[in-house]
Amino acid sequence: MESKIEIIQSVTVTYQQDLYKLVDALNRSLKHDDLMFGLALDKQDSEKAVFTIYRT
């Protein structure tokens, strides 16, 4: 069975220490709706983070 992950939207935001808690809550709450959320530090600016929404 092939699994395809589709990026729905990405947005760059100012990094805050507790952002990962929001991403964790979204992943736990919406995984049954085939949604997944990611957070990564921006490669060019460590004060920014990239928040991404995926459909699984």
All heavy atoms as atom14 arrays in JSON, in Angstrom:
{
  "sequence": "MESKIEIIQSVTVTYQQDLYKLVDALNRSLKHDDLMFGLALDKQDSEKAVFTIYRT",
  "atom14_mask": [
    [1, 1, 1, 1, 1, 1, 1, 1, 0, 0, 0, 0, 0, 0],
    [1, 1, 1, 1, 1, 1, 1, 1, 1, 0, 0, 0, 0, 0],
    [1, 1, 1, 1, 1, 1, 0, 0, 0, 0, 0, 0, 0, 0],
    [1, 1, 1, 1, 1, 1, 1, 1, 1, 0, 0, 0, 0, 0],
    [1, 1, 1, 1, 1, 1, 1, 1, 0, 0, 0, 0, 0, 0],
    [1, 1, 1, 1, 1, 1, 1, 1, 1, 0, 0, 0, 0, 0],
    [1, 1, 1, 1, 1, 1, 1, 1, 0, 0, 0, 0, 0, 0],
    [1, 1, 1, 1, 1, 1, 1, 1, 0, 0, 0, 0, 0, 0],
    [1, 1, 1, 1, 1, 1, 1, 1, 1, 0, 0, 0, 0, 0],
    [1, 1, 1, 1, 1, 1, 0, 0, 0, 0, 0, 0, 0, 0],
    [1, 1, 1, 1, 1, 1, 1, 0, 0, 0, 0, 0, 0, 0],
    [1, 1, 1, 1, 1, 1, 1, 0, 0, 0, 0, 0, 0, 0],
    [1, 1, 1, 1, 1, 1, 1, 0, 0, 0, 0, 0, 0, 0],
    [1, 1, 1, 1, 1, 1, 1, 0, 0, 0, 0, 0, 0, 0],
    [1, 1, 1, 1, 1, 1, 1, 1, 1, 1, 1, 1, 0, 0],
    [1, 1, 1, 1, 1, 1, 1, 1, 1, 0, 0, 0, 0, 0],
    [1, 1, 1, 1, 1, 1, 1, 1, 1, 0, 0, 0, 0, 0],
    [1, 1, 1, 1, 1, 1, 1, 1, 0, 0, 0, 0, 0, 0],
    [1, 1, 1, 1, 1, 1, 1, 1, 0, 0, 0, 0, 0, 0],
    [1, 1, 1, 1, 1, 1, 1, 1, 1, 1, 1, 1, 0, 0],
    [1, 1, 1, 1, 1, 1, 1, 1, 1, 0, 0, 0, 0, 0],
    [1, 1, 1, 1, 1, 1, 1, 1, 0, 0, 0, 0, 0, 0],
    [1, 1, 1, 1, 1, 1, 1, 0, 0, 0, 0, 0, 0, 0],
    [1, 1, 1, 1, 1, 1, 1, 1, 0, 0, 0, 0, 0, 0],
    [1, 1, 1, 1, 1, 0, 0, 0, 0, 0, 0, 0, 0, 0],
    [1, 1, 1, 1, 1, 1, 1, 1, 0, 0, 0, 0, 0, 0],
    [1, 1, 1, 1, 1, 1, 1, 1, 0, 0, 0, 0, 0, 0],
    [1, 1, 1, 1, 1, 1, 1, 1, 1, 1, 1, 0, 0, 0],
    [1, 1, 1, 1, 1, 1, 0, 0, 0, 0, 0, 0, 0, 0],
    [1, 1, 1, 1, 1, 1, 1, 1, 0, 0, 0, 0, 0, 0],
    [1, 1, 1, 1, 1, 1, 1, 1, 1, 0, 0, 0, 0, 0],
    [1, 1, 1, 1, 1, 1, 1, 1, 1, 1, 0, 0, 0, 0],
    [1, 1, 1, 1, 1, 1, 1, 1, 0, 0, 0, 0, 0, 0],
    [1, 1, 1, 1, 1, 1, 1, 1, 0, 0, 0, 0, 0, 0],
    [1, 1, 1, 1, 1, 1, 1, 1, 0, 0, 0, 0, 0, 0],
    [1, 1, 1, 1, 1, 1, 1, 1, 0, 0, 0, 0, 0, 0],
    [1, 1, 1, 1, 1, 1, 1, 1, 1, 1, 1, 0, 0, 0],
    [1, 1, 1, 1, 0, 0, 0, 0, 0, 0, 0, 0, 0, 0],
    [1, 1, 1, 1, 1, 1, 1, 1, 0, 0, 0, 0, 0, 0],
    [1, 1, 1, 1, 1, 0, 0, 0, 0, 0, 0, 0, 0, 0],
    [1, 1, 1, 1, 1, 1, 1, 1, 0, 0, 0, 0, 0, 0],
    [1, 1, 1, 1, 1, 1, 1, 1, 0, 0, 0, 0, 0, 0],
    [1, 1, 1, 1, 1, 1, 1, 1, 1, 0, 0, 0, 0, 0],
    [1, 1, 1, 1, 1, 1, 1, 1, 1, 0, 0, 0, 0, 0],
    [1, 1, 1, 1, 1, 1, 1, 1, 0, 0, 0, 0, 0, 0],
    [1, 1, 1, 1, 1, 1, 0, 0, 0, 0, 0, 0, 0, 0],
    [1, 1, 1, 1, 1, 1, 1, 1, 1, 0, 0, 0, 0, 0],
    [1, 1, 1, 1, 1, 1, 1, 1, 1, 0, 0, 0, 0, 0],
    [1, 1, 1, 1, 1, 0, 0, 0, 0, 0, 0, 0, 0, 0],
    [1, 1, 1, 1, 1, 1, 1, 0, 0, 0, 0, 0, 0, 0],
    [1, 1, 1, 1, 1, 1, 1, 1, 1, 1, 1, 0, 0, 0],
    [1, 1, 1, 1, 1, 1, 1, 0, 0, 0, 0, 0, 0, 0],
    [1, 1, 1, 1, 1, 1, 1, 1, 0, 0, 0, 0, 0, 0],
    [1, 1, 1, 1, 1, 1, 1, 1, 1, 1, 1, 1, 0, 0],
    [1, 1, 1, 1, 1, 1, 1, 1, 1, 1, 1, 0, 0, 0],
    [1, 1, 1, 1, 1, 1, 1, 0, 0, 0, 0, 0, 0, 0]
  ],
  "atom14_positions": [
    [[0.84, -1.18, 0.0], [0.0, 0.0, 0.0], [0.89, 1.24, 0.0], [1.73, 1.43, 0.86], [-0.89, -0.02, 1.25], [-1.82, 1.13, 1.33], [-2.93, 0.85, 2.74], [-3.99, 2.2, 2.49], [0.0, 0.0, 0.0], [0.0, 0.0, 0.0], [0.0, 0.0, 0.0], [0.0, 0.0, 0.0], [0.0, 0.0, 0.0], [0.0, 0.0, 0.0]],
    [[0.7, 2.1, -0.99], [1.51, 3.29, -1.13], [0.9, 4.46, -0.36], [-0.28, 4.73, -0.44], [1.63, 3.65, -2.61], [2.57, 4.79, -2.86], [2.73, 5.06, -4.34], [2.76, 4.09, -5.12], [2.8, 6.23, -4.7], [0.0, 0.0, 0.0], [0.0, 0.0, 0.0], [0.0, 0.0, 0.0], [0.0, 0.0, 0.0], [0.0, 0.0, 0.0]],
    [[1.73, 5.14, 0.4], [1.28, 6.29, 1.17], [1.84, 7.55, 0.54], [3.05, 7.66, 0.33], [1.75, 6.16, 2.63], [1.44, 7.32, 3.33], [0.0, 0.0, 0.0], [0.0, 0.0, 0.0], [0.0, 0.0, 0.0], [0.0, 0.0, 0.0], [0.0, 0.0, 0.0], [0.0, 0.0, 0.0], [0.0, 0.0, 0.0], [0.0, 0.0, 0.0]],
    [[0.96, 8.5, 0.24], [1.39, 9.75, -0.34], [1.08, 10.88, 0.63], [-0.03, 11.0, 1.11], [0.7, 10.01, -1.67], [1.2, 11.25, -2.33], [0.6, 11.47, -3.68], [1.24, 12.75, -4.21], [0.57, 13.34, -5.28], [0.0, 0.0, 0.0], [0.0, 0.0, 0.0], [0.0, 0.0, 0.0], [0.0, 0.0, 0.0], [0.0, 0.0, 0.0]],
    [[2.07, 11.7, 0.9], [1.89, 12.86, 1.77], [1.88, 14.1, 0.89], [2.81, 14.34, 0.12], [3.0, 12.94, 2.83], [2.95, 11.71, 3.72], [2.86, 14.21, 3.64], [4.07, 11.63, 4.73], [0.0, 0.0, 0.0], [0.0, 0.0, 0.0], [0.0, 0.0, 0.0], [0.0, 0.0, 0.0], [0.0, 0.0, 0.0], [0.0, 0.0, 0.0]],
    [[0.82, 14.89, 1.01], [0.64, 16.09, 0.2], [0.76, 17.32, 1.1], [0.13, 17.38, 2.16], [-0.75, 16.05, -0.43], [-1.2, 17.31, -1.08], [-2.67, 17.27, -1.46], [-3.37, 16.29, -1.17], [-3.11, 18.27, -2.04], [0.0, 0.0, 0.0], [0.0, 0.0, 0.0], [0.0, 0.0, 0.0], [0.0, 0.0, 0.0], [0.0, 0.0, 0.0]],
    [[1.55, 18.28, 0.68], [1.64, 19.55, 1.42], [0.44, 20.4, 1.05], [0.19, 20.67, -0.13], [2.94, 20.3, 1.1], [4.15, 19.49, 1.59], [2.94, 21.69, 1.74], [5.49, 20.09, 1.22], [0.0, 0.0, 0.0], [0.0, 0.0, 0.0], [0.0, 0.0, 0.0], [0.0, 0.0, 0.0], [0.0, 0.0, 0.0], [0.0, 0.0, 0.0]],
    [[-0.32, 20.79, 2.06], [-1.49, 21.65, 1.84], [-1.08, 23.11, 1.92], [-1.47, 23.92, 1.08], [-2.59, 21.34, 2.87], [-3.09, 19.91, 2.69], [-3.73, 22.34, 2.76], [-4.06, 19.47, 3.75], [0.0, 0.0, 0.0], [0.0, 0.0, 0.0], [0.0, 0.0, 0.0], [0.0, 0.0, 0.0], [0.0, 0.0, 0.0], [0.0, 0.0, 0.0]],
    [[-0.3, 23.46, 2.94], [0.09, 24.85, 3.15], [1.33, 24.92, 4.02], [1.48, 24.13, 4.95], [-1.05, 25.6, 3.83], [-0.8, 27.07, 4.05], [-0.83, 27.88, 2.77], [-1.67, 27.64, 1.91], [0.07, 28.8, 2.63], [0.0, 0.0, 0.0], [0.0, 0.0, 0.0], [0.0, 0.0, 0.0], [0.0, 0.0, 0.0], [0.0, 0.0, 0.0]],
    [[2.19, 25.88, 3.76], [3.34, 26.18, 4.62], [3.35, 27.67, 4.88], [3.02, 28.47, 4.0], [4.66, 25.8, 3.95], [4.83, 24.41, 3.94], [0.0, 0.0, 0.0], [0.0, 0.0, 0.0], [0.0, 0.0, 0.0], [0.0, 0.0, 0.0], [0.0, 0.0, 0.0], [0.0, 0.0, 0.0], [0.0, 0.0, 0.0], [0.0, 0.0, 0.0]],
    [[3.72, 28.03, 6.09], [3.81, 29.44, 6.46], [5.01, 29.62, 7.38], [5.3, 28.75, 8.2], [2.5, 29.93, 7.11], [2.23, 29.22, 8.41], [2.52, 31.43, 7.33], [0.0, 0.0, 0.0], [0.0, 0.0, 0.0], [0.0, 0.0, 0.0], [0.0, 0.0, 0.0], [0.0, 0.0, 0.0], [0.0, 0.0, 0.0], [0.0, 0.0, 0.0]],
    [[5.71, 30.74, 7.22], [6.83, 31.06, 8.08], [6.34, 32.01, 9.17], [5.68, 33.0, 8.88], [7.97, 31.72, 7.27], [8.37, 30.8, 6.25], [9.16, 32.03, 8.15], [0.0, 0.0, 0.0], [0.0, 0.0, 0.0], [0.0, 0.0, 0.0], [0.0, 0.0, 0.0], [0.0, 0.0, 0.0], [0.0, 0.0, 0.0], [0.0, 0.0, 0.0]],
    [[6.66, 31.67, 10.4], [6.24, 32.47, 11.56], [7.44, 32.74, 12.44], [8.48, 32.09, 12.32], [5.15, 31.72, 12.38], [3.9, 31.52, 11.55], [5.66, 30.4, 12.9], [0.0, 0.0, 0.0], [0.0, 0.0, 0.0], [0.0, 0.0, 0.0], [0.0, 0.0, 0.0], [0.0, 0.0, 0.0], [0.0, 0.0, 0.0], [0.0, 0.0, 0.0]],
    [[7.3, 33.7, 13.34], [8.35, 33.96, 14.32], [8.38, 32.8, 15.3], [7.35, 32.4, 15.83], [8.07, 35.27, 15.07], [7.99, 36.33, 14.11], [9.17, 35.59, 16.06], [0.0, 0.0, 0.0], [0.0, 0.0, 0.0], [0.0, 0.0, 0.0], [0.0, 0.0, 0.0], [0.0, 0.0, 0.0], [0.0, 0.0, 0.0], [0.0, 0.0, 0.0]],
    [[9.57, 32.26, 15.52], [9.72, 31.11, 16.41], [9.43, 31.51, 17.85], [9.89, 32.54, 18.33], [11.12, 30.53, 16.31], [11.33, 29.37, 17.26], [10.79, 28.13, 16.98], [12.03, 29.54, 18.45], [10.96, 27.07, 17.86], [12.2, 28.49, 19.33], [11.65, 27.26, 19.03], [11.81, 26.22, 19.9], [0.0, 0.0, 0.0], [0.0, 0.0, 0.0]],
    [[8.63, 30.69, 18.51], [8.35, 30.82, 19.93], [8.61, 29.46, 20.57], [8.33, 28.42, 19.97], [6.89, 31.24, 20.18], [6.53, 32.59, 19.61], [7.22, 33.72, 20.33], [7.35, 33.72, 21.54], [7.7, 34.7, 19.57], [0.0, 0.0, 0.0], [0.0, 0.0, 0.0], [0.0, 0.0, 0.0], [0.0, 0.0, 0.0], [0.0, 0.0, 0.0]],
    [[9.07, 29.47, 21.78], [9.49, 28.24, 22.46], [8.38, 27.2, 22.55], [8.66, 26.0, 22.49], [9.99, 28.59, 23.85], [10.59, 27.43, 24.59], [11.21, 27.86, 25.91], [11.39, 29.04, 26.15], [11.54, 26.9, 26.73], [0.0, 0.0, 0.0], [0.0, 0.0, 0.0], [0.0, 0.0, 0.0], [0.0, 0.0, 0.0], [0.0, 0.0, 0.0]],
    [[7.13, 27.59, 22.7], [6.03, 26.63, 22.9], [5.27, 26.27, 21.63], [4.24, 25.6, 21.7], [5.05, 27.18, 23.94], [5.63, 27.17, 25.35], [6.58, 26.4, 25.59], [5.13, 27.92, 26.19], [0.0, 0.0, 0.0], [0.0, 0.0, 0.0], [0.0, 0.0, 0.0], [0.0, 0.0, 0.0], [0.0, 0.0, 0.0], [0.0, 0.0, 0.0]],
    [[5.75, 26.66, 20.47], [5.06, 26.32, 19.23], [4.88, 24.82, 19.04], [3.87, 24.36, 18.53], [5.81, 26.89, 18.02], [5.56, 28.34, 17.68], [6.47, 28.76, 16.52], [4.12, 28.58, 17.32], [0.0, 0.0, 0.0], [0.0, 0.0, 0.0], [0.0, 0.0, 0.0], [0.0, 0.0, 0.0], [0.0, 0.0, 0.0], [0.0, 0.0, 0.0]],
    [[5.86, 24.05, 19.48], [5.78, 22.6, 19.31], [4.56, 22.02, 20.04], [4.01, 21.01, 19.62], [7.07, 21.92, 19.79], [7.17, 21.8, 21.29], [6.72, 20.67, 21.95], [7.69, 22.84, 22.06], [6.81, 20.57, 23.34], [7.77, 22.75, 23.43], [7.33, 21.61, 24.07], [7.39, 21.52, 25.43], [0.0, 0.0, 0.0], [0.0, 0.0, 0.0]],
    [[4.12, 22.67, 21.12], [2.94, 22.19, 21.85], [1.68, 22.3, 20.99], [0.82, 21.41, 21.03], [2.76, 22.96, 23.15], [3.86, 22.7, 24.17], [3.64, 23.52, 25.42], [4.77, 23.35, 26.41], [4.57, 24.16, 27.62], [0.0, 0.0, 0.0], [0.0, 0.0, 0.0], [0.0, 0.0, 0.0], [0.0, 0.0, 0.0], [0.0, 0.0, 0.0]],
    [[1.58, 23.37, 20.23], [0.44, 23.52, 19.31], [0.47, 22.46, 18.23], [-0.56, 21.85, 17.9], [0.44, 24.91, 18.68], [0.18, 26.07, 19.61], [0.39, 27.38, 18.87], [-1.21, 25.99, 20.19], [0.0, 0.0, 0.0], [0.0, 0.0, 0.0], [0.0, 0.0, 0.0], [0.0, 0.0, 0.0], [0.0, 0.0, 0.0], [0.0, 0.0, 0.0]],
    [[1.65, 22.23, 17.67], [1.79, 21.22, 16.62], [1.44, 19.83, 17.16], [0.73, 19.06, 16.52], [3.21, 21.26, 16.01], [3.41, 20.12, 15.02], [3.45, 22.6, 15.35], [0.0, 0.0, 0.0], [0.0, 0.0, 0.0], [0.0, 0.0, 0.0], [0.0, 0.0, 0.0], [0.0, 0.0, 0.0], [0.0, 0.0, 0.0], [0.0, 0.0, 0.0]],
    [[1.9, 19.53, 18.36], [1.6, 18.24, 18.98], [0.09, 18.09, 19.21], [-0.49, 17.04, 18.9], [2.35, 18.11, 20.3], [2.15, 16.77, 20.95], [2.42, 15.74, 20.29], [1.71, 16.73, 22.11], [0.0, 0.0, 0.0], [0.0, 0.0, 0.0], [0.0, 0.0, 0.0], [0.0, 0.0, 0.0], [0.0, 0.0, 0.0], [0.0, 0.0, 0.0]],
    [[-0.56, 19.13, 19.71], [-2.0, 19.07, 19.96], [-2.78, 18.9, 18.65], [-3.74, 18.11, 18.58], [-2.47, 20.33, 20.69], [0.0, 0.0, 0.0], [0.0, 0.0, 0.0], [0.0, 0.0, 0.0], [0.0, 0.0, 0.0], [0.0, 0.0, 0.0], [0.0, 0.0, 0.0], [0.0, 0.0, 0.0], [0.0, 0.0, 0.0], [0.0, 0.0, 0.0]],
    [[-2.37, 19.6, 17.61], [-3.03, 19.45, 16.32], [-2.85, 18.04, 15.77], [-3.81, 17.43, 15.26], [-2.48, 20.47, 15.32], [-2.89, 21.92, 15.56], [-2.04, 22.85, 14.72], [-4.37, 22.1, 15.26], [0.0, 0.0, 0.0], [0.0, 0.0, 0.0], [0.0, 0.0, 0.0], [0.0, 0.0, 0.0], [0.0, 0.0, 0.0], [0.0, 0.0, 0.0]],
    [[-1.63, 17.5, 15.86], [-1.39, 16.14, 15.37], [-2.21, 15.11, 16.12], [-2.79, 14.19, 15.52], [0.1, 15.8, 15.45], [0.88, 16.36, 14.31], [0.4, 16.39, 13.18], [2.08, 16.81, 14.57], [0.0, 0.0, 0.0], [0.0, 0.0, 0.0], [0.0, 0.0, 0.0], [0.0, 0.0, 0.0], [0.0, 0.0, 0.0], [0.0, 0.0, 0.0]],
    [[-2.31, 15.24, 17.43], [-3.09, 14.29, 18.23], [-4.59, 14.41, 17.94], [-5.3, 13.41, 17.91], [-2.84, 14.52, 19.72], [-1.45, 14.13, 20.16], [-1.22, 14.53, 21.61], [0.15, 14.32, 22.02], [0.54, 13.29, 22.75], [-0.32, 12.39, 23.16], [1.81, 13.15, 23.07], [0.0, 0.0, 0.0], [0.0, 0.0, 0.0], [0.0, 0.0, 0.0]],
    [[-5.06, 15.63, 17.72], [-6.49, 15.87, 17.54], [-6.99, 15.54, 16.14], [-8.14, 15.12, 15.97], [-6.81, 17.33, 17.83], [-6.45, 17.67, 19.14], [0.0, 0.0, 0.0], [0.0, 0.0, 0.0], [0.0, 0.0, 0.0], [0.0, 0.0, 0.0], [0.0, 0.0, 0.0], [0.0, 0.0, 0.0], [0.0, 0.0, 0.0], [0.0, 0.0, 0.0]],
    [[-6.15, 15.75, 15.13], [-6.64, 15.67, 13.75], [-6.04, 14.54, 12.93], [-6.24, 14.48, 11.72], [-6.4, 17.02, 13.06], [-7.16, 18.18, 13.71], [-6.74, 19.49, 13.09], [-8.65, 17.98, 13.58], [0.0, 0.0, 0.0], [0.0, 0.0, 0.0], [0.0, 0.0, 0.0], [0.0, 0.0, 0.0], [0.0, 0.0, 0.0], [0.0, 0.0, 0.0]],
    [[-5.31, 13.62, 13.57], [-4.7, 12.53, 12.8], [-5.77, 11.63, 12.16], [-5.55, 11.09, 11.09], [-3.76, 11.71, 13.66], [-4.4, 10.94, 14.78], [-3.36, 10.2, 15.59], [-3.97, 9.57, 16.82], [-2.95, 8.92, 17.64], [0.0, 0.0, 0.0], [0.0, 0.0, 0.0], [0.0, 0.0, 0.0], [0.0, 0.0, 0.0], [0.0, 0.0, 0.0]],
    [[-6.93, 11.52, 12.76], [-7.99, 10.69, 12.19], [-8.66, 11.34, 10.98], [-9.42, 10.69, 10.27], [-9.04, 10.35, 13.26], [-8.45, 9.58, 14.4], [-7.93, 8.3, 14.26], [-8.26, 9.9, 15.7], [-7.47, 7.87, 15.41], [-7.65, 8.82, 16.32], [0.0, 0.0, 0.0], [0.0, 0.0, 0.0], [0.0, 0.0, 0.0], [0.0, 0.0, 0.0]],
    [[-8.38, 12.62, 10.78], [-8.89, 13.34, 9.61], [-7.85, 13.38, 8.49], [-7.95, 14.18, 7.56], [-9.28, 14.76, 9.99], [-10.47, 14.8, 10.93], [-11.35, 13.92, 10.83], [-10.53, 15.72, 11.78], [0.0, 0.0, 0.0], [0.0, 0.0, 0.0], [0.0, 0.0, 0.0], [0.0, 0.0, 0.0], [0.0, 0.0, 0.0], [0.0, 0.0, 0.0]],
    [[-6.82, 12.52, 8.61], [-5.74, 12.42, 7.62], [-4.95, 13.72, 7.48], [-4.51, 14.07, 6.39], [-6.28, 11.97, 6.26], [-6.88, 10.58, 6.31], [-6.38, 9.76, 7.1], [-7.84, 10.31, 5.57], [0.0, 0.0, 0.0], [0.0, 0.0, 0.0], [0.0, 0.0, 0.0], [0.0, 0.0, 0.0], [0.0, 0.0, 0.0], [0.0, 0.0, 0.0]],
    [[-4.79, 14.44, 8.58], [-3.98, 15.65, 8.59], [-2.78, 15.46, 9.5], [-2.86, 14.76, 10.51], [-4.8, 16.84, 9.07], [-5.94, 17.26, 8.16], [-6.78, 18.33, 8.84], [-5.43, 17.75, 6.82], [0.0, 0.0, 0.0], [0.0, 0.0, 0.0], [0.0, 0.0, 0.0], [0.0, 0.0, 0.0], [0.0, 0.0, 0.0], [0.0, 0.0, 0.0]],
    [[-1.66, 16.07, 9.12], [-0.44, 16.0, 9.9], [0.19, 17.39, 9.85], [0.08, 18.09, 8.85], [0.5, 14.96, 9.29], [1.78, 14.75, 10.03], [2.73, 13.34, 9.38], [3.17, 13.92, 7.75], [0.0, 0.0, 0.0], [0.0, 0.0, 0.0], [0.0, 0.0, 0.0], [0.0, 0.0, 0.0], [0.0, 0.0, 0.0], [0.0, 0.0, 0.0]],
    [[0.84, 17.77, 10.94], [1.4, 19.11, 11.05], [2.88, 19.01, 11.38], [3.3, 18.14, 12.14], [0.67, 19.9, 12.14], [-0.8, 20.0, 11.87], [-1.67, 18.99, 12.28], [-1.33, 21.07, 11.17], [-3.02, 19.06, 12.02], [-2.68, 21.15, 10.91], [-3.53, 20.14, 11.32], [0.0, 0.0, 0.0], [0.0, 0.0, 0.0], [0.0, 0.0, 0.0]],
    [[3.67, 19.91, 10.82], [5.1, 19.9, 11.06], [5.62, 21.28, 11.4], [5.03, 22.3, 11.03], [0.0, 0.0, 0.0], [0.0, 0.0, 0.0], [0.0, 0.0, 0.0], [0.0, 0.0, 0.0], [0.0, 0.0, 0.0], [0.0, 0.0, 0.0], [0.0, 0.0, 0.0], [0.0, 0.0, 0.0], [0.0, 0.0, 0.0], [0.0, 0.0, 0.0]],
    [[6.73, 21.31, 12.12], [7.36, 22.56, 12.5], [8.87, 22.38, 12.38], [9.43, 21.42, 12.92], [6.99, 22.92, 13.94], [7.49, 24.25, 14.47], [6.82, 25.4, 13.72], [7.23, 24.36, 15.95], [0.0, 0.0, 0.0], [0.0, 0.0, 0.0], [0.0, 0.0, 0.0], [0.0, 0.0, 0.0], [0.0, 0.0, 0.0], [0.0, 0.0, 0.0]],
    [[9.52, 23.29, 11.67], [10.98, 23.21, 11.5], [11.55, 24.62, 11.55], [10.9, 25.57, 11.09], [11.32, 22.56, 10.17], [0.0, 0.0, 0.0], [0.0, 0.0, 0.0], [0.0, 0.0, 0.0], [0.0, 0.0, 0.0], [0.0, 0.0, 0.0], [0.0, 0.0, 0.0], [0.0, 0.0, 0.0], [0.0, 0.0, 0.0], [0.0, 0.0, 0.0]],
    [[12.75, 24.74, 12.1], [13.42, 26.04, 12.07], [13.76, 26.4, 10.64], [14.14, 25.55, 9.83], [14.69, 26.0, 12.92], [14.5, 26.02, 14.42], [15.86, 25.89, 15.12], [13.79, 27.27, 14.88], [0.0, 0.0, 0.0], [0.0, 0.0, 0.0], [0.0, 0.0, 0.0], [0.0, 0.0, 0.0], [0.0, 0.0, 0.0], [0.0, 0.0, 0.0]],
    [[13.61, 27.66, 10.32], [13.98, 28.18, 9.0], [15.5, 28.03, 8.84], [16.26, 28.36, 9.74], [13.57, 29.64, 8.9], [13.73, 30.2, 7.51], [14.86, 30.16, 6.98], [12.72, 30.68, 6.96], [0.0, 0.0, 0.0], [0.0, 0.0, 0.0], [0.0, 0.0, 0.0], [0.0, 0.0, 0.0], [0.0, 0.0, 0.0], [0.0, 0.0, 0.0]],
    [[15.93, 27.56, 7.7], [17.36, 27.32, 7.47], [18.17, 28.61, 7.37], [19.34, 28.63, 7.69], [17.55, 26.48, 6.2], [17.04, 25.07, 6.36], [17.22, 24.28, 5.09], [16.64, 22.89, 5.3], [16.72, 22.08, 4.09], [0.0, 0.0, 0.0], [0.0, 0.0, 0.0], [0.0, 0.0, 0.0], [0.0, 0.0, 0.0], [0.0, 0.0, 0.0]],
    [[17.53, 29.7, 6.92], [18.23, 30.96, 6.77], [18.13, 31.86, 8.0], [18.97, 32.75, 8.19], [17.7, 31.75, 5.57], [18.14, 31.22, 4.22], [17.36, 29.99, 3.79], [16.18, 29.87, 4.08], [18.03, 29.07, 3.12], [0.0, 0.0, 0.0], [0.0, 0.0, 0.0], [0.0, 0.0, 0.0], [0.0, 0.0, 0.0], [0.0, 0.0, 0.0]],
    [[17.1, 31.69, 8.82], [16.86, 32.59, 9.96], [16.4, 31.77, 11.16], [15.25, 31.3, 11.19], [15.81, 33.63, 9.58], [15.59, 34.69, 10.64], [16.12, 34.55, 11.76], [14.88, 35.67, 10.35], [0.0, 0.0, 0.0], [0.0, 0.0, 0.0], [0.0, 0.0, 0.0], [0.0, 0.0, 0.0], [0.0, 0.0, 0.0], [0.0, 0.0, 0.0]],
    [[17.24, 31.62, 12.16], [16.92, 30.78, 13.31], [15.85, 31.38, 14.22], [15.38, 30.73, 15.14], [18.18, 30.48, 14.13], [18.71, 31.68, 14.65], [0.0, 0.0, 0.0], [0.0, 0.0, 0.0], [0.0, 0.0, 0.0], [0.0, 0.0, 0.0], [0.0, 0.0, 0.0], [0.0, 0.0, 0.0], [0.0, 0.0, 0.0], [0.0, 0.0, 0.0]],
    [[15.43, 32.61, 13.95], [14.34, 33.22, 14.72], [12.99, 32.96, 14.07], [11.96, 33.38, 14.59], [14.58, 34.72, 14.86], [15.79, 35.03, 15.73], [16.0, 36.51, 15.94], [15.11, 37.3, 15.58], [17.05, 36.87, 16.49], [0.0, 0.0, 0.0], [0.0, 0.0, 0.0], [0.0, 0.0, 0.0], [0.0, 0.0, 0.0], [0.0, 0.0, 0.0]],
    [[12.99, 32.27, 12.94], [11.76, 31.94, 12.22], [11.56, 30.44, 12.2], [12.52, 29.67, 12.28], [11.82, 32.45, 10.78], [12.01, 33.94, 10.64], [10.77, 34.69, 10.98], [10.96, 36.18, 10.76], [9.79, 36.94, 11.1], [0.0, 0.0, 0.0], [0.0, 0.0, 0.0], [0.0, 0.0, 0.0], [0.0, 0.0, 0.0], [0.0, 0.0, 0.0]],
    [[10.31, 30.02, 12.09], [9.98, 28.6, 11.99], [9.01, 28.42, 10.82], [8.21, 29.32, 10.51], [9.35, 28.1, 13.28], [0.0, 0.0, 0.0], [0.0, 0.0, 0.0], [0.0, 0.0, 0.0], [0.0, 0.0, 0.0], [0.0, 0.0, 0.0], [0.0, 0.0, 0.0], [0.0, 0.0, 0.0], [0.0, 0.0, 0.0], [0.0, 0.0, 0.0]],
    [[9.07, 27.28, 10.19], [8.16, 26.96, 9.09], [7.15, 25.96, 9.62], [7.51, 24.86, 10.06], [8.94, 26.38, 7.89], [7.97, 26.03, 6.76], [10.0, 27.35, 7.41], [0.0, 0.0, 0.0], [0.0, 0.0, 0.0], [0.0, 0.0, 0.0], [0.0, 0.0, 0.0], [0.0, 0.0, 0.0], [0.0, 0.0, 0.0], [0.0, 0.0, 0.0]],
    [[5.88, 26.35, 9.59], [4.77, 25.51, 10.0], [4.13, 24.96, 8.74], [3.79, 25.72, 7.82], [3.76, 26.34, 10.79], [2.5, 25.6, 11.16], [2.51, 24.63, 12.14], [1.31, 25.88, 10.5], [1.36, 23.94, 12.47], [0.16, 25.19, 10.82], [0.18, 24.23, 11.81], [0.0, 0.0, 0.0], [0.0, 0.0, 0.0], [0.0, 0.0, 0.0]],
    [[4.0, 23.63, 8.66], [3.48, 22.99, 7.45], [2.31, 22.08, 7.8], [2.36, 21.36, 8.79], [4.58, 22.18, 6.75], [5.71, 23.04, 6.52], [4.11, 21.63, 5.42], [0.0, 0.0, 0.0], [0.0, 0.0, 0.0], [0.0, 0.0, 0.0], [0.0, 0.0, 0.0], [0.0, 0.0, 0.0], [0.0, 0.0, 0.0], [0.0, 0.0, 0.0]],
    [[1.28, 22.12, 6.94], [0.12, 21.24, 7.07], [0.18, 20.23, 5.93], [0.37, 20.61, 4.77], [-1.2, 22.03, 6.98], [-1.23, 23.13, 8.04], [-2.4, 21.08, 7.14], [-2.37, 24.12, 7.85], [0.0, 0.0, 0.0], [0.0, 0.0, 0.0], [0.0, 0.0, 0.0], [0.0, 0.0, 0.0], [0.0, 0.0, 0.0], [0.0, 0.0, 0.0]],
    [[0.04, 18.95, 6.28], [0.09, 17.87, 5.3], [-1.23, 17.09, 5.32], [-1.87, 16.96, 6.33], [1.2, 16.87, 5.64], [2.57, 17.43, 5.79], [3.04, 17.86, 7.03], [3.42, 17.51, 4.7], [4.32, 18.36, 7.18], [4.71, 18.01, 4.83], [5.15, 18.44, 6.08], [6.42, 18.92, 6.22], [0.0, 0.0, 0.0], [0.0, 0.0, 0.0]],
    [[-1.58, 16.53, 4.16], [-2.66, 15.55, 4.08], [-1.99, 14.21, 3.84], [-1.16, 14.07, 2.95], [-3.63, 15.86, 2.95], [-4.81, 14.89, 2.91], [-5.86, 15.26, 1.89], [-6.25, 16.67, 1.88], [-7.09, 17.24, 2.75], [-7.61, 16.53, 3.71], [-7.39, 18.5, 2.64], [0.0, 0.0, 0.0], [0.0, 0.0, 0.0], [0.0, 0.0, 0.0]],
    [[-2.36, 13.2, 4.65], [-1.74, 11.88, 4.54], [-2.67, 10.9, 3.87], [-3.85, 11.15, 3.71], [-1.35, 11.35, 5.92], [-2.5, 11.27, 6.73], [-0.31, 12.24, 6.57], [0.0, 0.0, 0.0], [0.0, 0.0, 0.0], [0.0, 0.0, 0.0], [0.0, 0.0, 0.0], [0.0, 0.0, 0.0], [0.0, 0.0, 0.0], [0.0, 0.0, 0.0]]
  ]
}
